[in-house]
Amino acid sequence: MALVIAIDAGTTGVRAIAFDERGRPALWSHREFPQHFPRPGWVEHDAEEIWSAVQTVLGEVSTGAREREATVAAIGVTDQRETVVAWSRSTGRPLHRAIVWQDRRTAGRCEALEADGLLPLVRGTTGLVLDPYFSGSKLEWLFREGGVPVDGDLAVGTVDSWLLWKLTGGAVHATDTSNASRTMLFDITERTWSAPLTELFGVPLDALPEVRPSSGRFGTTAADAACGAGIPISGVAGDQQAALFGQACFAPGTAKNTYGTGSFVLMNVGPACPPPVEGLLTTVAWTVPVTGGALETIYAYEGAIFATGSTVQWLRDGLGIIDSSAAVGPLAESVDDSGGVVLVPAFTGLGSPWWDPHARGALLGLTRGTTRAHIARAALEAMALQTRDVVEAMVAASGRPLGRLRADGGAATDLVLQLQADQLQVPVDRPVVQETTALGAAYLAGMAEGVWGSFDDVIANWALDLSVTPVASPEEADLAHQRWRRGVERSRGWADG
């Protein structure tokens, strides 16, 4: 039996999943790693702790494969994207804690750049917005404030680059186009590092990784990798682009939403890079070989919602109204609606389509009759309502109506899918294999090594678990959405005073 192992280096933990030729999980392992919050609004990871977690889960899955006498044909890597790592080429050690995508320390710098008229350059080149979410201003901070020396020994990159370096014993410093497109340093039309933007943020080109296609051999594992030496590493993609691939969204206009720590809605918009759209990101979905050996790059519109699963964690750890994350669903289902309560989970600002780093969380509409069940339901409703905001912007920008939405992620429960179908007024489909981020990385790696031959194989493997259709009327959905938008307006700009 041939297996493909996907390493999924997420925001709060790392998992390794071995998929069989049908795209089904055969083996898996997961480890959390610590989150570091040195100041309000700052979020950091220790890159060595990420690597240690990868070694653990990769070792466990590799041992399981050997016990089954299975061959590991390839490894794919997917990651949390905008988080940046700086390390020493000579020692292989991090030079500072990684600055996480959620971190807001460079909000002021991004605002200053926008005031200086640089937003059109960033939008036109990268498809992104001037926001601390992305990597460019984080790297600048590391050099200016974080004490990271800029010299010939410096290597920087997103988490995939760090893991490629470690897995190959320092032989490969590379990334793929999907991850590069999230750095605010990459020209998504030319598909190369942008000299004007690397100069703007003070990032030396020779410290950045080589940008390669998402599917193709990057290198092979070194002897000290937990899986042993010589296994091809043949697929790399950012987590949300990998999920779009794993959901088989290959036709323009198809879309998925991953309900994880945050929610990320991506719509395939085809091989032509579209112009920037207000409120949305334009991103590289993937670059893969096609017939004849040519490379094809597919683009996507993206809406980034910062707080989804993390909102449930806040209900558990911050408010203490649930004992476990799994308890939120039954509690929310114990009431018919939120009783007029609106929760805007802008704990680290608002992402798409608002892009307001100064927004803060708001809990509105409370009465003496409000219970913890109403608050729990408002939290789940917020997931669907934020997604509606993003989807409406995508439909307007692409000119393509959304026929249905594919959903995955840990928060894609039956209730959340029903709330989502009601708000979008289209069916929402959840696949049997919900680990679509890891699955997409596995497909990209396995296609490079001949485990799967084409997109048709991926499409054939996709299987439906649940399809939910709307039960609320459009009028009912619109009333809830109008109330939500009033809440959003009250949360915006709050940290400005």
DOZA-498065 format. One record per residue (C-alpha): residue in three letters; residue number from 1; x, y, z. Coordinates in steps of 0.5 Angstrom, whole numbers. Example, Ala and Ser with C-alpha at 12.3 -4.5 7.8 and 13.67 -1.06 7.14 Angstrom:
BEGIN
PT|ala|1|25|-9|16
PT|ser|2|27|-2|14
//
This chain:
BEGIN
PT|met|1|0|0|0
PT|ala|2|3|7|-2
PT|leu|3|1|12|3
PT|val|4|3|20|3
PT|ile|5|4|24|9
PT|ala|6|1|31|10
PT|ile|7|5|35|15
PT|asp|8|-1|40|17
PT|ala|9|3|46|22
PT|gly|10|-3|50|24
PT|thr|11|-4|56|29
PT|thr|12|-5|52|35
PT|gly|13|-2|45|34
PT|val|14|1|40|29
PT|arg|15|-2|34|26
PT|ala|16|1|29|21
PT|ile|17|-4|25|17
PT|ala|18|-2|19|12
PT|phe|19|-7|18|7
PT|asp|20|-8|12|2
PT|glu|21|-9|12|-5
PT|arg|22|-17|13|-4
PT|gly|23|-15|20|-1
PT|arg|24|-18|17|6
PT|pro|25|-14|18|13
PT|ala|26|-10|11|15
PT|leu|27|-6|14|20
PT|trp|28|-5|20|24
PT|ser|29|-2|24|30
PT|his|30|-3|31|33
PT|arg|31|1|35|38
PT|glu|32|-1|42|41
PT|phe|33|5|47|42
PT|pro|34|5|53|46
PT|gln|35|2|60|45
PT|his|36|6|66|47
PT|phe|37|3|73|49
PT|pro|38|8|78|51
PT|arg|39|4|84|50
PT|pro|40|-3|85|49
PT|gly|41|-4|84|41
PT|trp|42|2|80|40
PT|val|43|2|73|39
PT|glu|44|9|69|38
PT|his|45|11|62|37
PT|asp|46|17|58|38
PT|ala|47|20|55|32
PT|glu|48|24|50|35
PT|glu|49|17|48|39
PT|ile|50|14|47|32
PT|trp|51|19|43|30
PT|ser|52|19|39|36
PT|ala|53|12|38|35
PT|val|54|13|36|27
PT|gln|55|18|31|29
PT|thr|56|14|27|34
PT|val|57|8|27|30
PT|leu|58|12|25|24
PT|gly|59|15|20|28
PT|glu|60|9|17|30
PT|val|61|6|16|23
PT|ser|62|12|14|20
PT|thr|63|12|8|25
PT|gly|64|5|6|24
PT|ala|65|7|6|16
PT|arg|66|12|1|18
PT|glu|67|8|-3|22
PT|arg|68|3|-4|16
PT|glu|69|9|-5|11
PT|ala|70|6|1|7
PT|thr|71|11|5|3
PT|val|72|11|13|4
PT|ala|73|11|15|-3
PT|ala|74|12|23|-1
PT|ile|75|11|28|4
PT|gly|76|7|34|3
PT|val|77|7|41|8
PT|thr|78|2|46|9
PT|asp|79|2|51|14
PT|gln|80|-1|57|18
PT|arg|81|2|62|12
PT|glu|82|3|69|14
PT|thr|83|7|67|21
PT|val|84|14|69|20
PT|val|85|21|65|22
PT|ala|86|28|68|22
PT|trp|87|34|63|23
PT|ser|88|41|63|22
PT|arg|89|44|59|16
PT|ser|90|50|57|20
PT|thr|91|47|54|26
PT|gly|92|40|52|24
PT|arg|93|37|56|30
PT|pro|94|31|61|30
PT|leu|95|34|68|32
PT|his|96|27|71|35
PT|arg|97|21|68|36
PT|ala|98|16|67|30
PT|ile|99|11|73|29
PT|val|100|4|70|28
PT|trp|101|-1|72|23
PT|gln|102|-6|74|29
PT|asp|103|0|79|31
PT|arg|104|-2|86|31
PT|arg|105|4|90|33
PT|thr|106|5|93|26
PT|ala|107|-2|96|26
PT|gly|108|1|103|26
PT|arg|109|7|102|21
PT|cys|110|1|99|16
PT|glu|111|-3|105|17
PT|ala|112|3|110|16
PT|leu|113|5|107|10
PT|glu|114|-2|107|8
PT|ala|115|-2|115|9
PT|asp|116|4|115|5
PT|gly|117|0|113|-1
PT|leu|118|3|106|-1
PT|leu|119|-3|102|-1
PT|pro|120|-4|102|-9
PT|leu|121|3|99|-10
PT|val|122|1|94|-5
PT|arg|123|-6|92|-7
PT|gly|124|-3|92|-15
PT|thr|125|3|88|-14
PT|thr|126|1|83|-8
PT|gly|127|-7|83|-8
PT|leu|128|-7|84|-1
PT|val|129|-8|90|4
PT|leu|130|-4|94|8
PT|asp|131|-5|90|15
PT|pro|132|-1|87|20
PT|tyr|133|-4|80|18
PT|phe|134|1|79|13
PT|ser|135|9|78|13
PT|gly|136|12|84|10
PT|ser|137|11|89|16
PT|lys|138|13|83|21
PT|leu|139|20|82|18
PT|glu|140|21|89|18
PT|trp|141|20|89|26
PT|leu|142|24|83|27
PT|phe|143|30|87|24
PT|arg|144|28|94|26
PT|glu|145|26|92|33
PT|gly|146|27|85|34
PT|gly|147|35|85|34
PT|val|148|35|80|28
PT|pro|149|42|82|25
PT|val|150|41|83|17
PT|asp|151|47|79|14
PT|gly|152|49|73|10
PT|asp|153|47|68|15
PT|leu|154|40|70|15
PT|ala|155|34|66|13
PT|val|156|27|68|13
PT|gly|157|21|65|11
PT|thr|158|14|63|13
PT|val|159|13|56|17
PT|asp|160|13|52|11
PT|ser|161|20|54|9
PT|trp|162|23|53|16
PT|leu|163|20|46|16
PT|leu|164|23|45|9
PT|trp|165|30|47|12
PT|lys|166|29|43|18
PT|leu|167|27|36|14
PT|thr|168|32|37|9
PT|gly|169|38|38|14
PT|gly|170|39|45|11
PT|ala|171|39|43|4
PT|val|172|33|47|2
PT|his|173|31|54|3
PT|ala|174|24|54|-1
PT|thr|175|17|56|-1
PT|asp|176|11|55|-6
PT|thr|177|7|61|-10
PT|ser|178|1|60|-5
PT|asn|179|5|62|1
PT|ala|180|9|67|-2
PT|ser|181|3|71|-4
PT|arg|182|1|72|3
PT|thr|183|8|75|5
PT|met|184|6|82|2
PT|leu|185|13|82|-2
PT|phe|186|11|77|-8
PT|asp|187|9|80|-15
PT|ile|188|3|75|-16
PT|thr|189|2|77|-23
PT|glu|190|10|76|-25
PT|arg|191|10|71|-19
PT|thr|192|17|73|-17
PT|trp|193|19|77|-11
PT|ser|194|18|84|-11
PT|ala|195|24|89|-11
PT|pro|196|20|95|-9
PT|leu|197|17|92|-4
PT|thr|198|23|88|-1
PT|glu|199|26|95|-1
PT|leu|200|21|98|3
PT|phe|201|21|93|8
PT|gly|202|28|92|8
PT|val|203|28|85|7
PT|pro|204|34|82|3
PT|leu|205|33|78|-3
PT|asp|206|38|73|-1
PT|ala|207|35|72|5
PT|leu|208|28|70|2
PT|pro|209|27|63|0
PT|glu|210|27|60|-7
PT|val|211|19|60|-10
PT|arg|212|17|54|-13
PT|pro|213|11|51|-16
PT|ser|214|6|48|-11
PT|ser|215|7|41|-13
PT|gly|216|14|38|-15
PT|arg|217|20|35|-11
PT|phe|218|23|40|-7
PT|gly|219|28|35|-4
PT|thr|220|28|29|1
PT|thr|221|28|28|8
PT|ala|222|35|28|12
PT|ala|223|37|22|16
PT|asp|224|35|26|23
PT|ala|225|28|27|20
PT|ala|226|23|23|24
PT|cys|227|21|19|18
PT|gly|228|28|17|16
PT|ala|229|32|19|10
PT|gly|230|30|20|3
PT|ile|231|23|21|3
PT|pro|232|21|26|-3
PT|ile|233|18|32|0
PT|ser|234|14|34|-6
PT|gly|235|8|39|-5
PT|val|236|7|45|-1
PT|ala|237|2|50|0
PT|gly|238|-1|55|5
PT|asp|239|-7|52|9
PT|gln|240|-13|55|6
PT|gln|241|-10|54|-1
PT|ala|242|-9|47|1
PT|ala|243|-16|46|3
PT|leu|244|-19|49|-3
PT|phe|245|-15|44|-7
PT|gly|246|-17|38|-2
PT|gln|247|-24|40|-3
PT|ala|248|-23|39|-11
PT|cys|249|-25|46|-12
PT|phe|250|-22|46|-19
PT|ala|251|-28|50|-23
PT|pro|252|-28|58|-23
PT|gly|253|-33|60|-18
PT|thr|254|-33|54|-14
PT|ala|255|-32|56|-7
PT|lys|256|-30|53|0
PT|asn|257|-30|55|7
PT|thr|258|-26|52|13
PT|tyr|259|-28|54|20
PT|gly|260|-22|53|24
PT|thr|261|-19|58|29
PT|gly|262|-21|63|24
PT|ser|263|-25|62|18
PT|phe|264|-23|63|11
PT|val|265|-27|63|5
PT|leu|266|-24|62|-2
PT|met|267|-27|62|-9
PT|asn|268|-23|59|-15
PT|val|269|-23|65|-20
PT|gly|270|-18|61|-25
PT|pro|271|-12|62|-29
PT|ala|272|-12|70|-30
PT|cys|273|-10|74|-24
PT|pro|274|-16|79|-23
PT|pro|275|-15|86|-21
PT|pro|276|-16|88|-13
PT|val|277|-23|88|-10
PT|glu|278|-25|93|-4
PT|gly|279|-25|88|2
PT|leu|280|-22|82|-1
PT|leu|281|-16|79|-2
PT|thr|282|-13|76|-9
PT|thr|283|-8|70|-8
PT|val|284|-5|65|-11
PT|ala|285|-9|58|-10
PT|trp|286|-3|54|-13
PT|thr|287|2|53|-19
PT|val|288|2|46|-22
PT|pro|289|5|42|-28
PT|val|290|0|41|-33
PT|thr|291|0|37|-40
PT|gly|292|6|38|-43
PT|gly|293|10|40|-37
PT|ala|294|8|47|-37
PT|leu|295|6|51|-31
PT|glu|296|-1|53|-29
PT|thr|297|-2|58|-24
PT|ile|298|-9|59|-21
PT|tyr|299|-12|65|-17
PT|ala|300|-17|66|-12
PT|tyr|301|-21|71|-8
PT|glu|302|-20|70|-1
PT|gly|303|-24|73|5
PT|ala|304|-20|72|12
PT|ile|305|-25|72|18
PT|phe|306|-20|72|24
PT|ala|307|-24|69|30
PT|thr|308|-29|63|29
PT|gly|309|-26|57|33
PT|ser|310|-22|62|38
PT|thr|311|-29|65|39
PT|val|312|-31|58|42
PT|gln|313|-25|58|46
PT|trp|314|-26|64|49
PT|leu|315|-33|62|51
PT|arg|316|-29|56|54
PT|asp|317|-23|59|57
PT|gly|318|-25|67|58
PT|leu|319|-32|67|60
PT|gly|320|-33|59|63
PT|ile|321|-40|58|60
PT|ile|322|-38|52|57
PT|asp|323|-33|46|60
PT|ser|324|-31|44|53
PT|ser|325|-31|46|46
PT|ala|326|-36|41|44
PT|ala|327|-41|43|49
PT|val|328|-42|49|45
PT|gly|329|-47|46|40
PT|pro|330|-52|43|45
PT|leu|331|-52|49|49
PT|ala|332|-53|53|43
PT|glu|333|-59|48|40
PT|ser|334|-62|49|47
PT|val|335|-65|55|45
PT|asp|336|-69|57|38
PT|asp|337|-65|63|37
PT|ser|338|-60|68|40
PT|gly|339|-66|72|43
PT|gly|340|-63|78|40
PT|val|341|-56|78|42
PT|val|342|-51|79|37
PT|leu|343|-43|77|39
PT|val|344|-38|81|34
PT|pro|345|-32|77|35
PT|ala|346|-27|82|33
PT|phe|347|-22|80|39
PT|thr|348|-16|82|34
PT|gly|349|-19|87|29
PT|leu|350|-24|85|24
PT|gly|351|-21|82|17
PT|ser|352|-25|81|11
PT|pro|353|-29|85|8
PT|trp|354|-28|91|13
PT|trp|355|-20|90|15
PT|asp|356|-20|94|21
PT|pro|357|-15|93|26
PT|his|358|-18|97|31
PT|ala|359|-24|94|32
PT|arg|360|-26|90|38
PT|gly|361|-31|85|40
PT|ala|362|-38|87|42
PT|leu|363|-43|83|46
PT|leu|364|-50|87|44
PT|gly|365|-57|86|46
PT|leu|366|-57|83|53
PT|thr|367|-63|83|57
PT|arg|368|-65|80|64
PT|gly|369|-67|74|60
PT|thr|370|-61|73|56
PT|thr|371|-57|66|58
PT|arg|372|-51|63|57
PT|ala|373|-55|59|51
PT|his|374|-56|65|48
PT|ile|375|-49|68|48
PT|ala|376|-47|61|45
PT|arg|377|-52|61|39
PT|ala|378|-50|68|38
PT|ala|379|-42|66|37
PT|leu|380|-44|61|32
PT|glu|381|-49|65|28
PT|ala|382|-43|70|28
PT|met|383|-39|65|24
PT|ala|384|-45|64|19
PT|leu|385|-46|72|19
PT|gln|386|-39|74|17
PT|thr|387|-38|69|12
PT|arg|388|-44|72|9
PT|asp|389|-41|79|9
PT|val|390|-35|75|5
PT|val|391|-39|71|0
PT|glu|392|-43|77|-2
PT|ala|393|-37|81|-4
PT|met|394|-34|75|-8
PT|val|395|-40|74|-12
PT|ala|396|-40|82|-13
PT|ala|397|-33|82|-15
PT|ser|398|-33|75|-19
PT|gly|399|-40|76|-23
PT|arg|400|-41|69|-21
PT|pro|401|-47|67|-17
PT|leu|402|-45|62|-11
PT|gly|403|-49|55|-13
PT|arg|404|-47|52|-7
PT|leu|405|-41|52|-1
PT|arg|406|-36|47|1
PT|ala|407|-35|47|8
PT|asp|408|-30|44|13
PT|gly|409|-26|45|19
PT|gly|410|-27|43|26
PT|ala|411|-33|48|27
PT|ala|412|-37|46|21
PT|thr|413|-42|42|25
PT|asp|414|-49|41|23
PT|leu|415|-52|47|27
PT|val|416|-46|52|24
PT|leu|417|-48|49|17
PT|gln|418|-55|50|18
PT|leu|419|-54|57|20
PT|gln|420|-49|58|14
PT|ala|421|-54|55|9
PT|asp|422|-60|60|12
PT|gln|423|-55|66|11
PT|leu|424|-53|64|4
PT|gln|425|-59|61|2
PT|val|426|-55|56|-2
PT|pro|427|-54|49|0
PT|val|428|-47|48|4
PT|asp|429|-44|41|3
PT|arg|430|-39|38|8
PT|pro|431|-35|32|5
PT|val|432|-33|25|9
PT|val|433|-26|27|10
PT|gln|434|-26|34|13
PT|glu|435|-18|34|14
PT|thr|436|-18|38|7
PT|thr|437|-12|42|9
PT|ala|438|-8|36|10
PT|leu|439|-11|32|4
PT|gly|440|-10|38|-1
PT|ala|441|-2|38|1
PT|ala|442|-2|30|0
PT|tyr|443|-5|31|-6
PT|leu|444|0|36|-9
PT|ala|445|5|32|-6
PT|gly|446|2|25|-9
PT|met|447|1|28|-16
PT|ala|448|8|30|-16
PT|glu|449|10|23|-15
PT|gly|450|5|19|-19
PT|val|451|0|17|-13
PT|trp|452|-5|21|-17
PT|gly|453|-5|22|-24
PT|ser|454|-10|28|-25
PT|phe|455|-15|33|-22
PT|asp|456|-20|28|-24
PT|asp|457|-17|23|-19
PT|val|458|-18|28|-14
PT|ile|459|-25|29|-16
PT|ala|460|-27|22|-16
PT|asn|461|-24|21|-9
PT|trp|462|-29|27|-6
PT|ala|463|-35|24|-2
PT|leu|464|-41|28|1
PT|asp|465|-42|27|8
PT|leu|466|-48|32|9
PT|ser|467|-51|37|5
PT|val|468|-55|42|8
PT|thr|469|-61|46|5
PT|pro|470|-64|53|7
PT|val|471|-70|53|12
PT|ala|472|-70|60|14
PT|ser|473|-74|65|9
PT|pro|474|-70|70|6
PT|glu|475|-73|75|10
PT|glu|476|-71|72|16
PT|ala|477|-64|71|14
PT|asp|478|-64|79|12
PT|leu|479|-67|81|19
PT|ala|480|-61|77|23
PT|his|481|-56|80|18
PT|gln|482|-58|87|19
PT|arg|483|-58|86|26
PT|trp|484|-51|84|25
PT|arg|485|-49|89|21
PT|arg|486|-51|94|26
PT|gly|487|-47|90|31
PT|val|488|-41|91|27
PT|glu|489|-41|98|26
PT|arg|490|-41|99|34
PT|ser|491|-35|95|34
PT|arg|492|-31|98|29
PT|gly|493|-25|103|31
PT|trp|494|-26|102|38
PT|ala|495|-19|101|40
PT|asp|496|-18|108|37
PT|gly|497|-22|111|43
//
